Amino acid sequence: MIRRMNLNGNPNLGVSISTTDEIAIVPTHISEPIITSIKEVLDVSVVKTPIAGCSLTGALSVGNSNGFIVSRYALDSEIERIREHGVNVERIPDKLSAVGNIILTNNSGALVNPLLSDESLEVVKNVLDLEVVRGSIAGFKIIGSVAAATEKGVLAHPSTQPDELDFIESVLKIPADIGTINNGVPLVGACTAANSKGVLVGLNTTGPELARVEEALGFLEG
């Protein structure tokens, strides 16, 4: 399922929503109708909490079915709120704390900002329980902002080169393709909340962009 919507007028859904196939973490100010849409489209439980006292929960957390990584500045109370849902959560010990912007992951692999420290790589590896590889996409180190990944596929920045798509596919073990969101915005990760069951994109996303999203993220199969 794919649905267009904004969050209080904001079309950059990936900045506010961090989701896996089981759980979505969202800011506390999200309205109940929006929560209902998130549950319907992504088929997840929803955890309402800020991260580091901030509503940019999608930028400050990232995870897969094994756990979540959060900003080093996340509060104990916020972490406990997520753990109450049976989720393993750990802070990243790095000055690069906007983990949703710098980590692209699913259940098979993780591609991370090349400047991330060795200590942080070990935390990501242990919490998410997978192989972690440093890299960039289309020349950008903010790989979580320029790509969106599920268990079915990856949608990447339109300037991503064929060899980079091959690299992404080798790390995450799924097909990858390029596209845009919100009528030409290339930061597809920042604009998208997606898992294997559904996709949320901004209201400005065009019909051709929706078709590319569906194809890249594997919703045209069968």
Backbone as a chain_set.jsonl record, in Angstrom:
{"seq": "MIRRMNLNGNPNLGVSISTTDEIAIVPTHISEPIITSIKEVLDVSVVKTPIAGCSLTGALSVGNSNGFIVSRYALDSEIERIREHGVNVERIPDKLSAVGNIILTNNSGALVNPLLSDESLEVVKNVLDLEVVRGSIAGFKIIGSVAAATEKGVLAHPSTQPDELDFIESVLKIPADIGTINNGVPLVGACTAANSKGVLVGLNTTGPELARVEEALGFLEG", "coords": {"N": [[0.84, -1.189, 0.0], [0.478, 2.247, -0.745], [0.57, 5.646, 0.221], [-0.225, 9.095, 0.033], [0.579, 11.829, 2.092], [0.879, 14.597, 4.4], [2.687, 15.736, 7.313], [1.373, 17.732, 9.535], [1.5, 19.707, 7.564], [4.066, 19.277, 6.663], [5.988, 17.749, 4.196], [8.143, 16.074, 4.393], [8.461, 13.206, 5.316], [10.212, 11.188, 6.181], [11.965, 12.425, 7.889], [10.612, 12.68, 10.226], [9.459, 10.208, 10.853], [10.458, 7.022, 11.826], [10.771, 3.785, 10.766], [10.315, 0.218, 10.972], [9.559, -3.145, 9.925], [7.945, -3.81, 11.983], [7.592, -1.795, 13.936], [6.914, 1.698, 14.272], [8.466, 4.722, 15.024], [7.452, 7.807, 16.163], [6.943, 11.419, 16.386], [5.629, 13.056, 19.356], [3.634, 14.906, 18.855], [2.076, 14.091, 16.753], [-1.059, 13.685, 15.197], [-4.058, 11.793, 15.982], [-5.561, 10.876, 13.671], [-3.465, 10.789, 11.779], [-1.777, 8.94, 12.981], [-3.418, 6.704, 12.758], [-3.404, 6.385, 9.954], [-0.693, 5.765, 9.565], [-0.539, 3.315, 10.908], [-2.329, 1.802, 9.348], [-1.188, 1.84, 6.733], [1.531, 1.064, 7.021], [1.315, -1.088, 8.695], [2.056, -1.46, 11.471], [3.047, -1.318, 14.964], [2.864, 1.691, 16.876], [5.095, 3.931, 18.333], [5.081, 6.719, 20.281], [7.242, 9.239, 20.771], [9.637, 11.797, 21.557], [13.021, 12.196, 20.333], [16.022, 12.801, 21.856], [14.754, 14.971, 22.917], [13.552, 16.109, 20.762], [11.472, 16.6, 17.846], [12.253, 15.457, 15.499], [12.246, 12.629, 14.891], [12.66, 10.673, 12.94], [15.065, 11.416, 11.795], [16.783, 11.064, 13.892], [16.789, 8.451, 14.72], [17.102, 4.99, 13.802], [16.431, 1.752, 12.454], [16.11, -1.902, 12.386], [14.582, -5.163, 12.204], [15.866, -6.204, 14.381], [16.591, -4.242, 16.19], [17.008, -0.799, 17.375], [18.99, 2.057, 16.604], [19.846, 5.04, 18.211], [20.225, 8.625, 18.549], [23.124, 9.886, 20.244], [22.367, 11.682, 22.118], [19.892, 11.01, 23.022], [17.35, 10.749, 25.479], [17.173, 8.985, 28.63], [14.553, 8.353, 29.383], [13.223, 8.386, 26.938], [14.418, 6.294, 25.563], [13.659, 4.168, 27.216], [10.927, 4.215, 26.781], [10.731, 3.245, 24.188], [11.879, 0.733, 24.533], [9.952, -0.481, 26.067], [8.312, -1.633, 24.243], [9.463, -3.981, 23.613], [11.832, -3.742, 22.201], [15.233, -3.715, 21.262], [17.423, -1.156, 22.043], [19.98, 1.198, 21.476], [22.278, 3.867, 22.126], [24.231, 5.765, 19.783], [27.688, 6.103, 19.9], [28.86, 8.652, 18.946], [29.851, 11.717, 17.378], [28.46, 12.223, 15.102], [25.35, 12.201, 15.16], [22.814, 12.158, 14.031], [21.38, 9.671, 13.226], [19.45, 8.569, 11.537], [19.875, 9.927, 9.214], [22.363, 9.111, 8.377], [22.652, 6.402, 8.208], [21.747, 3.629, 6.316], [19.642, 0.959, 6.212], [18.494, -2.477, 6.338], [17.209, -5.734, 7.06], [19.33, -7.205, 6.191], [21.753, -5.902, 5.763], [23.864, -2.991, 6.359], [24.539, 0.254, 5.297], [26.736, 2.842, 5.903], [27.618, 6.222, 6.858], [30.809, 7.244, 5.734], [32.448, 8.516, 7.568], [31.862, 7.627, 10.046], [32.755, 6.393, 13.241], [34.942, 3.647, 14.271], [34.114, 2.515, 16.674], [31.413, 3.21, 16.71], [30.555, 1.792, 14.47], [30.741, -0.806, 15.445], [28.731, -0.789, 17.379], [26.455, -0.411, 15.772], [26.614, -2.745, 14.241], [26.323, -4.746, 16.246], [23.824, -4.183, 17.468], [21.964, -4.122, 15.339], [22.568, -6.505, 14.229], [24.07, -7.398, 11.872], [26.053, -7.172, 8.813], [28.127, -4.329, 8.41], [28.895, -1.631, 6.349], [30.958, 0.976, 5.206], [30.208, 3.843, 3.162], [29.16, 5.94, 0.361], [26.482, 7.656, -1.369], [25.681, 8.754, -4.525], [27.593, 10.691, -4.222], [27.042, 11.726, -1.753], [27.343, 11.739, 1.796], [25.303, 11.558, 3.564], [23.629, 9.172, 3.652], [21.273, 7.986, 4.556], [19.457, 9.948, 4.101], [19.37, 10.261, 1.366], [18.435, 7.929, 0.313], [16.001, 5.272, 0.511], [15.21, 2.287, 2.154], [13.868, -1.039, 2.187], [12.853, -4.419, 2.972], [12.404, -5.294, 0.482], [13.321, -3.602, -1.559], [15.296, -0.751, -2.758], [15.06, 2.744, -2.951], [16.754, 5.289, -4.483], [18.701, 8.351, -4.591], [18.394, 10.392, -7.538], [20.79, 10.869, -8.905], [22.409, 8.748, -8.427], [24.845, 6.468, -9.429], [25.214, 3.685, -11.8], [27.166, 1.802, -10.854], [27.136, 2.408, -8.168], [24.543, 1.698, -7.474], [24.789, -1.04, -7.828], [26.569, -1.536, -5.752], [25.034, -0.822, -3.488], [23.048, -2.795, -3.715], [24.609, -5.07, -3.261], [25.279, -4.805, -0.6], [22.819, -4.537, 0.853], [21.383, -6.601, -0.17], [19.193, -6.593, -1.941], [17.176, -5.421, -4.742], [17.945, -2.221, -6.286], [16.991, 1.088, -7.232], [16.567, 4.294, -8.894], [15.016, 7.517, -8.124], [12.639, 10.186, -7.447], [10.914, 12.265, -4.999], [7.997, 14.067, -3.921], [7.502, 15.85, -6.102], [9.979, 16.11, -7.537], [12.013, 16.232, -5.601], [15.183, 15.169, -4.576], [16.066, 13.985, -2.222], [15.219, 11.316, -1.196], [15.097, 9.561, 0.974], [14.7, 11.232, 3.171], [12.19, 12.082, 2.633], [10.429, 9.992, 2.744], [8.618, 7.368, 4.353], [8.949, 4.086, 4.817], [8.292, 0.566, 4.713], [8.341, -3.037, 4.358], [5.701, -3.467, 3.893], [4.295, -1.189, 3.231], [4.201, 2.277, 2.05], [4.736, 5.651, 2.819], [4.446, 8.857, 1.506], [5.062, 12.334, 0.667], [2.437, 14.781, 0.065], [2.877, 16.186, -2.297], [3.973, 14.45, -4.077], [4.193, 13.121, -7.311], [2.188, 11.35, -9.821], [3.834, 9.798, -11.709], [6.131, 9.648, -10.091], [5.16, 8.141, -7.931], [4.722, 5.71, -9.229], [7.348, 4.975, -9.793], [8.333, 4.722, -7.185], [6.781, 2.562, -6.24], [7.73, 0.536, -7.941], [10.536, 0.491, -7.415], [10.625, -0.106, -4.661], [9.48, -2.545, -4.532], [6.704, -3.088, -4.737], [5.263, -3.823, -6.91], [5.453, -6.423, -7.429], [4.212, -9.61, -8.291]], "CA": [[0.0, 0.0, 0.0], [1.19, 3.512, -0.775], [-0.361, 6.739, 0.503], [0.332, 10.436, 0.121], [0.097, 12.652, 3.196], [1.85, 15.455, 5.06], [2.59, 15.797, 8.766], [1.193, 19.14, 9.885], [1.97, 20.493, 6.44], [5.439, 18.918, 6.314], [6.007, 16.583, 3.317], [9.38, 15.308, 4.589], [8.006, 12.225, 6.303], [11.32, 10.405, 6.721], [12.618, 13.188, 8.947], [9.809, 12.552, 11.443], [9.021, 8.829, 11.097], [11.433, 5.942, 11.667], [9.947, 2.566, 10.795], [10.729, -1.116, 10.542], [8.358, -3.913, 9.574], [7.153, -4.065, 13.187], [7.37, -0.627, 14.787], [7.235, 3.04, 13.793], [8.689, 5.718, 16.064], [6.948, 9.081, 15.641], [6.907, 12.479, 17.401], [4.449, 13.035, 20.224], [2.591, 15.83, 18.409], [1.328, 13.521, 15.63], [-2.48, 13.543, 15.51], [-4.582, 10.428, 15.919], [-5.832, 10.455, 12.285], [-2.201, 10.449, 11.126], [-1.357, 7.666, 13.582], [-4.244, 5.67, 12.129], [-2.882, 6.167, 8.6], [0.597, 5.069, 9.683], [-0.831, 1.919, 11.257], [-2.992, 1.152, 8.222], [-0.313, 1.695, 5.567], [2.765, 0.342, 7.341], [0.94, -2.277, 9.477], [3.019, -1.478, 12.569], [2.747, -0.648, 16.229], [3.415, 3.039, 16.855], [5.654, 4.464, 19.572], [5.142, 8.174, 20.238], [8.262, 9.783, 21.66], [10.714, 12.562, 20.939], [14.373, 11.667, 20.488], [16.857, 13.928, 22.288], [13.844, 16.066, 23.154], [13.281, 16.72, 19.457], [10.434, 15.937, 17.064], [12.837, 14.883, 14.277], [12.529, 11.253, 15.305], [13.172, 9.905, 11.814], [16.466, 11.777, 11.59], [17.573, 10.743, 15.081], [16.701, 7.022, 15.032], [17.043, 4.1, 12.64], [16.468, 0.384, 12.949], [15.577, -3.025, 11.62], [13.82, -6.061, 13.067], [16.678, -6.6, 15.529], [16.77, -3.172, 17.158], [17.107, 0.585, 16.928], [20.075, 2.94, 16.992], [19.349, 6.4, 18.405], [21.213, 9.667, 18.795], [23.833, 9.83, 21.528], [21.718, 12.639, 23.011], [18.573, 10.508, 23.419], [17.156, 10.695, 26.923], [16.876, 7.658, 29.181], [13.1, 8.131, 29.363], [12.837, 8.101, 25.552], [14.888, 4.937, 25.266], [12.807, 3.239, 27.952], [9.621, 4.187, 26.127], [10.852, 2.346, 23.037], [12.152, -0.612, 25.041], [8.701, -1.047, 26.574], [7.706, -2.374, 23.137], [10.274, -5.167, 23.374], [12.824, -3.415, 21.181], [16.6, -3.424, 21.684], [17.77, 0.214, 21.662], [21.255, 1.687, 21.988], [22.776, 5.129, 21.598], [25.446, 5.708, 18.986], [28.703, 6.887, 20.609], [29.527, 9.375, 17.871], [29.382, 13.096, 17.19], [27.476, 12.136, 14.02], [24.266, 11.595, 15.937], [21.566, 12.076, 13.261], [21.595, 8.335, 12.677], [18.537, 8.323, 10.424], [20.437, 10.566, 8.027], [23.692, 8.599, 8.011], [22.626, 4.937, 8.152], [20.723, 3.004, 5.47], [19.68, -0.435, 6.649], [17.344, -3.381, 6.402], [17.607, -6.884, 7.883], [20.427, -7.942, 5.553], [23.005, -5.165, 5.779], [23.783, -1.565, 6.661], [25.489, 1.149, 4.648], [26.832, 3.96, 6.842], [28.49, 7.345, 6.56], [32.213, 6.828, 5.814], [33.137, 9.174, 8.679], [31.445, 7.025, 11.309], [33.894, 5.799, 13.95], [34.973, 2.185, 14.42], [33.295, 2.179, 17.837], [30.015, 3.302, 16.3], [30.292, 0.669, 13.577], [30.525, -2.0, 16.263], [27.408, -0.674, 17.989], [25.472, -0.676, 14.714], [26.717, -4.169, 13.906], [25.817, -5.585, 17.328], [22.395, -3.947, 17.724], [21.175, -4.505, 14.17], [22.961, -7.894, 13.965], [24.344, -7.552, 10.447], [27.282, -6.609, 8.277], [28.089, -2.881, 8.253], [29.868, -1.183, 5.361], [31.001, 2.419, 4.968], [30.072, 4.21, 1.76], [28.368, 7.119, 0.034], [25.535, 7.476, -2.477], [25.603, 9.943, -5.383], [28.511, 11.678, -3.681], [26.563, 12.199, -0.455], [27.59, 10.901, 2.968], [24.031, 11.454, 4.308], [23.019, 8.123, 2.838], [19.912, 7.748, 4.995], [18.606, 11.002, 3.544], [19.294, 10.185, -0.094], [17.908, 6.628, -0.103], [15.059, 4.59, 1.397], [15.369, 0.842, 1.969], [13.015, -1.995, 2.879], [13.314, -5.778, 2.689], [12.086, -5.599, -0.915], [14.019, -2.77, -2.532], [15.868, 0.537, -2.368], [14.859, 3.907, -3.808], [17.939, 6.112, -4.249], [18.878, 9.656, -5.216], [18.418, 10.222, -8.997], [22.151, 10.948, -9.443], [23.134, 7.527, -8.093], [25.404, 5.837, -10.622], [24.981, 2.237, -11.867], [28.06, 1.05, -9.982], [26.682, 2.639, -6.8], [23.371, 0.843, -7.291], [25.314, -2.399, -7.643], [27.147, -1.569, -4.407], [23.908, -0.86, -2.547], [22.432, -4.119, -3.819], [25.5, -6.075, -2.671], [25.264, -4.635, 0.853], [21.487, -4.758, 1.413], [20.886, -7.871, -0.733], [17.911, -6.359, -2.592], [17.323, -4.542, -5.905], [17.956, -0.782, -6.043], [16.704, 1.927, -8.394], [16.583, 5.713, -8.579], [13.75, 8.22, -8.257], [12.452, 11.398, -6.654], [9.675, 12.352, -4.22], [7.52, 15.438, -3.703], [7.625, 16.653, -7.316], [11.347, 16.378, -7.952], [12.981, 16.295, -4.511], [16.053, 14.002, -4.677], [16.357, 13.409, -0.904], [14.086, 10.396, -1.088], [15.027, 9.002, 2.312], [14.142, 12.244, 4.061], [10.8, 12.356, 2.245], [9.709, 8.731, 2.657], [8.57, 6.4, 5.453], [8.599, 2.861, 4.092], [8.74, -0.768, 5.116], [7.996, -4.047, 3.351], [4.249, -3.563, 3.756], [3.691, 0.035, 2.742], [5.024, 3.465, 1.845], [4.135, 6.959, 2.998], [5.189, 9.921, 0.837], [4.424, 13.63, 0.779], [1.292, 15.055, -0.81], [3.316, 16.736, -3.575], [4.52, 13.387, -4.922], [3.413, 12.992, -8.545], [1.838, 10.0, -10.264], [5.021, 9.081, -12.195], [7.016, 9.346, -8.958], [4.553, 7.028, -7.203], [4.977, 4.486, -9.992], [8.75, 4.603, -9.581], [8.442, 4.268, -5.8], [6.21, 1.221, -6.169], [8.612, -0.4, -8.627], [11.821, 0.388, -6.731], [10.481, -0.699, -3.338], [9.0, -3.92, -4.678], [5.265, -3.243, -4.547], [4.621, -4.258, -8.149], [5.673, -7.856, -7.577], [3.013, -10.437, -8.257]], "C": [[0.882, 1.247, 0.0], [0.179, 4.638, -0.592], [0.407, 8.062, 0.575], [-0.273, 11.18, 1.309], [1.233, 13.546, 3.677], [1.655, 15.374, 6.568], [2.538, 17.261, 9.181], [1.765, 20.052, 8.811], [3.369, 20.155, 5.962], [5.456, 17.665, 5.443], [7.225, 15.683, 3.516], [9.174, 14.251, 5.673], [9.146, 11.456, 6.945], [12.088, 11.113, 7.813], [11.913, 12.978, 10.285], [9.458, 11.124, 11.819], [10.17, 7.865, 10.847], [10.691, 4.624, 11.794], [10.712, 1.319, 10.389], [9.465, -1.851, 10.108], [7.441, -4.141, 10.775], [6.727, -2.799, 13.925], [7.706, 0.656, 14.041], [7.387, 3.957, 15.001], [8.334, 7.079, 15.48], [6.972, 10.132, 16.748], [5.601, 12.465, 18.186], [3.324, 13.926, 19.708], [1.757, 15.287, 17.244], [-0.122, 13.265, 16.042], [-2.945, 12.103, 15.351], [-4.971, 9.997, 14.501], [-4.559, 10.076, 11.526], [-1.664, 9.129, 11.673], [-2.13, 6.507, 12.962], [-3.744, 5.357, 10.724], [-1.567, 5.413, 8.63], [0.373, 3.595, 9.982], [-1.432, 1.165, 10.074], [-2.019, 0.859, 7.089], [0.906, 0.83, 5.867], [2.511, -0.929, 8.146], [1.926, -2.487, 10.625], [2.371, -1.014, 13.865], [3.447, 0.705, 16.208], [3.871, 3.442, 18.254], [5.764, 5.975, 19.418], [6.159, 8.666, 21.268], [9.169, 10.742, 20.905], [12.015, 11.779, 21.048], [15.279, 12.862, 20.762], [16.003, 15.18, 22.485], [13.349, 16.742, 21.9], [12.23, 15.923, 18.703], [10.968, 15.303, 15.781], [13.232, 13.432, 14.524], [13.072, 10.394, 14.173], [14.631, 10.19, 11.53], [17.356, 11.288, 12.718], [17.452, 9.298, 15.527], [16.612, 6.222, 13.743], [17.12, 2.668, 13.142], [16.059, -0.645, 11.932], [14.86, -3.947, 12.603], [14.574, -6.482, 14.319], [16.858, -5.496, 16.562], [16.834, -1.807, 16.521], [18.387, 1.221, 17.452], [19.479, 4.334, 17.137], [20.512, 7.355, 18.65], [21.875, 9.5, 20.161], [23.179, 10.733, 22.566], [20.311, 12.201, 23.431], [18.488, 10.387, 24.939], [16.837, 9.278, 27.383], [15.383, 7.349, 29.096], [12.608, 7.789, 27.965], [13.229, 6.679, 25.167], [14.013, 3.901, 25.968], [11.438, 3.114, 27.317], [9.635, 3.241, 24.926], [11.062, 0.912, 23.51], [10.918, -1.281, 25.612], [7.971, -1.862, 25.513], [8.548, -3.587, 22.742], [11.373, -4.98, 22.348], [14.18, -3.144, 21.825], [16.99, -2.041, 21.161], [19.105, 0.596, 22.281], [21.595, 3.029, 21.36], [24.018, 4.889, 20.738], [26.49, 6.607, 19.653], [29.515, 7.745, 19.648], [28.993, 10.795, 17.799], [28.402, 13.185, 16.024], [26.248, 11.427, 14.571], [22.928, 11.543, 15.218], [21.56, 10.762, 12.494], [20.654, 8.003, 11.527], [19.034, 8.911, 9.12], [21.696, 9.883, 7.52], [23.778, 7.078, 7.972], [21.458, 4.485, 7.28], [20.761, 1.514, 5.753], [18.373, -1.165, 6.381], [17.792, -4.567, 7.251], [18.813, -7.635, 7.342], [21.764, -7.223, 5.6], [22.777, -3.709, 6.131], [24.892, -0.833, 5.935], [25.524, 2.417, 5.487], [27.787, 5.025, 6.327], [29.955, 6.944, 6.717], [32.988, 7.459, 6.953], [32.764, 8.584, 10.034], [32.609, 6.267, 11.944], [33.796, 4.283, 14.015], [34.092, 1.741, 15.593], [31.814, 2.198, 17.481], [29.637, 2.174, 15.363], [30.011, -0.602, 14.359], [29.158, -1.967, 16.929], [26.325, -0.99, 16.965], [25.445, -2.164, 14.382], [26.062, -5.039, 14.977], [24.324, -5.419, 17.548], [21.532, -4.426, 16.564], [21.487, -5.921, 13.706], [23.157, -8.153, 12.476], [25.701, -6.974, 10.069], [27.101, -5.108, 8.06], [29.227, -2.443, 7.34], [29.802, 0.328, 5.244], [30.852, 2.715, 3.48], [29.278, 5.49, 1.596], [27.447, 6.784, -1.138], [25.435, 8.791, -3.236], [26.487, 11.069, -4.862], [28.135, 12.215, -2.315], [26.905, 11.207, 0.646], [26.326, 10.722, 3.813], [23.148, 10.405, 3.622], [21.6, 7.774, 3.275], [18.935, 8.785, 4.495], [18.395, 10.857, 2.049], [18.827, 8.824, -0.592], [16.953, 6.089, 0.951], [15.127, 3.103, 1.101], [14.338, 0.066, 2.768], [13.622, -3.38, 2.671], [13.098, -6.15, 1.23], [12.907, -4.798, -1.917], [14.522, -1.476, -1.939], [15.503, 1.578, -3.416], [15.968, 4.888, -3.476], [17.877, 7.425, -5.021], [19.014, 9.515, -6.735], [19.809, 10.316, -9.627], [23.003, 9.727, -9.098], [23.566, 6.804, -9.366], [25.178, 4.322, -10.612], [25.896, 1.424, -10.953], [27.696, 1.238, -8.51], [25.434, 1.814, -6.499], [23.793, -0.6, -7.079], [25.876, -2.569, -6.236], [26.051, -1.656, -3.346], [23.263, -2.24, -2.54], [23.288, -5.194, -3.155], [25.487, -5.999, -1.148], [23.917, -5.027, 1.452], [20.785, -5.994, 0.856], [19.49, -7.755, -1.345], [18.123, -5.462, -3.801], [17.272, -3.068, -5.508], [17.697, -0.03, -7.336], [16.664, 3.38, -7.945], [15.193, 6.333, -8.727], [13.76, 9.503, -7.447], [11.106, 11.327, -5.937], [9.255, 13.821, -4.193], [7.804, 16.356, -4.892], [9.066, 17.102, -7.577], [12.387, 16.465, -6.856], [13.845, 15.026, -4.529], [16.358, 13.328, -3.345], [15.242, 12.442, -0.518], [13.972, 9.756, 0.291], [14.401, 9.953, 3.305], [12.659, 12.47, 3.818], [9.891, 11.137, 2.336], [9.735, 7.973, 3.984], [8.075, 5.092, 4.852], [9.081, 1.62, 4.831], [8.265, -1.761, 4.059], [6.499, -4.134, 3.07], [3.589, -2.308, 3.211], [4.668, 1.188, 2.664], [4.179, 4.709, 2.077], [5.034, 7.997, 2.339], [4.402, 11.222, 0.955], [3.33, 13.848, -0.25], [1.707, 15.569, -2.185], [3.859, 15.681, -4.536], [3.602, 13.144, -6.117], [3.099, 11.537, -8.87], [3.027, 9.221, -10.798], [5.999, 8.742, -11.062], [6.474, 8.18, -8.138], [4.818, 5.706, -7.904], [6.414, 4.022, -9.797], [8.976, 4.098, -8.158], [7.942, 2.83, -5.676], [7.133, 0.179, -6.8], [9.907, -0.606, -7.851], [11.714, -0.34, -5.397], [9.737, -2.027, -3.365], [7.52, -4.132, -4.482], [4.519, -3.572, -5.832], [4.794, -5.752, -8.373], [4.351, -8.6, -7.498], [1.786, -9.708, -8.775]], "O": [[1.912, 1.286, 0.673], [-0.914, 4.609, -1.158], [1.519, 8.135, 1.098], [-1.487, 11.163, 1.509], [2.403, 13.285, 3.396], [0.587, 14.99, 7.043], [3.56, 17.947, 9.174], [2.431, 21.043, 9.11], [3.818, 20.695, 4.951], [4.991, 16.614, 5.883], [7.329, 14.637, 2.875], [9.655, 14.391, 6.797], [9.07, 11.104, 8.122], [12.794, 10.469, 8.589], [12.531, 13.083, 11.345], [9.186, 10.847, 12.987], [10.785, 7.888, 9.781], [10.052, 4.367, 12.814], [11.632, 1.367, 9.573], [8.414, -1.232, 9.943], [6.31, -4.603, 10.624], [5.627, -2.739, 14.475], [8.665, 0.7, 13.271], [6.538, 3.967, 15.893], [8.85, 7.463, 14.43], [7.017, 9.78, 17.927], [4.594, 11.926, 17.727], [2.169, 13.726, 20.083], [0.826, 15.954, 16.794], [-0.382, 12.699, 17.104], [-2.306, 11.3, 14.672], [-4.733, 8.843, 14.146], [-4.572, 9.147, 10.719], [-1.157, 8.299, 10.919], [-1.559, 5.454, 12.675], [-3.667, 4.189, 10.341], [-1.344, 4.518, 7.814], [1.012, 2.729, 9.386], [-1.077, 0.013, 9.828], [-2.019, -0.243, 6.541], [1.274, -0.031, 5.068], [3.406, -1.766, 8.268], [2.549, -3.542, 10.742], [1.302, -0.404, 13.867], [4.504, 0.851, 15.593], [3.129, 3.311, 19.227], [6.461, 6.46, 18.527], [5.96, 8.526, 22.475], [9.446, 10.523, 19.726], [12.088, 10.797, 21.786], [15.302, 13.822, 19.991], [16.46, 16.299, 22.255], [12.786, 17.835, 21.962], [12.107, 14.713, 18.895], [10.206, 14.673, 15.047], [14.396, 13.057, 14.385], [13.861, 9.481, 14.415], [15.361, 9.309, 11.074], [18.559, 11.114, 12.525], [17.953, 8.938, 16.592], [16.115, 6.707, 12.726], [17.79, 2.391, 14.137], [15.713, -0.334, 10.792], [14.565, -3.538, 13.726], [13.98, -7.06, 15.229], [17.24, -5.776, 17.698], [16.731, -1.661, 15.303], [18.815, 0.966, 18.577], [18.698, 4.768, 16.29], [21.636, 6.932, 18.921], [21.251, 9.028, 21.112], [23.411, 10.568, 23.764], [19.614, 12.944, 24.122], [19.443, 9.973, 25.595], [16.298, 8.473, 26.623], [14.992, 6.227, 28.778], [11.682, 6.993, 27.812], [12.463, 5.96, 24.526], [13.668, 2.876, 25.381], [10.849, 2.033, 27.311], [8.665, 2.525, 24.68], [10.487, -0.02, 22.947], [10.834, -2.509, 25.643], [7.115, -2.685, 25.837], [8.365, -4.151, 21.663], [11.8, -5.936, 21.701], [14.265, -2.425, 22.82], [16.895, -1.786, 19.961], [19.341, 0.351, 23.464], [21.248, 3.296, 20.21], [24.756, 3.927, 20.948], [26.197, 7.767, 19.944], [30.73, 7.58, 19.547], [27.831, 11.049, 18.116], [27.6, 14.117, 15.96], [26.121, 10.207, 14.463], [21.984, 10.944, 15.735], [21.716, 10.739, 11.273], [21.017, 7.238, 10.633], [18.659, 8.45, 8.041], [22.064, 10.053, 6.358], [24.85, 6.522, 7.732], [20.321, 4.909, 7.483], [21.792, 0.87, 5.558], [17.311, -0.563, 6.222], [18.681, -4.413, 8.089], [19.273, -8.596, 7.959], [22.809, -7.864, 5.489], [21.638, -3.247, 6.196], [26.048, -1.255, 5.958], [24.481, 3.011, 5.76], [28.642, 4.767, 5.481], [30.318, 6.358, 7.738], [34.08, 6.995, 7.283], [33.3, 9.003, 11.06], [33.359, 5.58, 11.25], [32.723, 3.705, 13.84], [33.411, 0.719, 15.514], [31.054, 1.321, 17.893], [28.527, 1.647, 15.442], [29.142, -1.388, 13.982], [28.494, -2.998, 17.036], [25.393, -1.742, 17.249], [24.377, -2.764, 14.259], [25.325, -5.97, 14.651], [23.623, -6.401, 17.789], [20.497, -5.058, 16.772], [20.76, -6.481, 12.886], [22.499, -9.014, 11.891], [26.396, -6.373, 10.889], [26.055, -4.665, 7.586], [30.378, -2.834, 7.534], [28.714, 0.902, 5.189], [31.308, 1.942, 2.637], [28.783, 6.056, 2.571], [27.614, 5.764, -1.806], [25.136, 9.829, -2.646], [26.178, 12.248, -5.034], [28.834, 13.072, -1.772], [26.778, 9.996, 0.468], [26.273, 9.845, 4.675], [22.08, 10.71, 3.093], [20.802, 7.314, 2.458], [17.728, 8.547, 4.464], [17.368, 11.279, 1.517], [18.822, 8.583, -1.799], [17.076, 6.405, 2.134], [15.104, 2.696, -0.061], [13.975, 0.453, 3.879], [14.77, -3.501, 2.245], [13.554, -7.203, 0.785], [13.162, -5.277, -3.022], [14.229, -1.136, -0.793], [15.619, 1.333, -4.617], [16.118, 5.285, -2.32], [17.106, 7.58, -5.968], [19.693, 8.594, -7.19], [19.995, 9.888, -10.766], [24.185, 9.678, -9.438], [22.758, 6.561, -10.262], [24.973, 3.733, -9.551], [25.448, 0.455, -10.34], [27.916, 0.342, -7.695], [25.284, 1.29, -5.395], [23.221, -1.302, -6.245], [25.688, -3.609, -5.604], [26.133, -2.465, -2.422], [22.966, -2.787, -1.478], [22.755, -6.127, -2.553], [25.666, -7.015, -0.476], [23.865, -5.759, 2.441], [19.726, -6.389, 1.344], [18.698, -8.696, -1.281], [19.155, -4.797, -3.887], [16.637, -2.706, -4.518], [18.129, -0.455, -8.408], [16.721, 3.664, -6.748], [14.309, 5.761, -9.365], [14.768, 9.859, -6.836], [10.276, 10.462, -6.217], [10.076, 14.711, -4.418], [8.278, 17.48, -4.727], [9.344, 18.28, -7.803], [13.549, 16.748, -7.146], [13.305, 13.92, -4.502], [16.862, 12.205, -3.332], [14.434, 12.719, 0.368], [12.868, 9.44, 0.734], [13.652, 9.531, 4.187], [11.952, 12.985, 4.684], [8.701, 11.235, 2.035], [10.763, 7.941, 4.662], [6.924, 4.994, 4.427], [10.127, 1.624, 5.48], [7.833, -1.357, 2.979], [6.079, -4.795, 2.121], [2.439, -2.356, 2.774], [5.801, 1.104, 3.139], [3.052, 4.809, 1.593], [6.241, 8.02, 2.58], [3.22, 11.213, 1.301], [3.294, 13.195, -1.293], [0.959, 15.405, -3.148], [4.171, 15.991, -5.686], [2.392, 12.982, -5.962], [3.663, 10.616, -8.28], [3.23, 8.079, -10.386], [6.62, 7.68, -11.071], [7.241, 7.324, -7.698], [5.104, 4.699, -7.256], [6.674, 2.828, -9.653], [9.73, 3.147, -7.952], [8.606, 1.984, -5.075], [7.302, -0.918, -6.268], [10.334, -1.742, -7.647], [12.607, -1.106, -5.035], [9.403, -2.57, -2.312], [7.097, -5.225, -4.104], [3.288, -3.599, -5.849], [4.339, -6.29, -9.382], [3.476, -8.241, -6.71], [0.696, -10.28, -8.807]]}, "num_chains": 1, "name": "protein.A"}
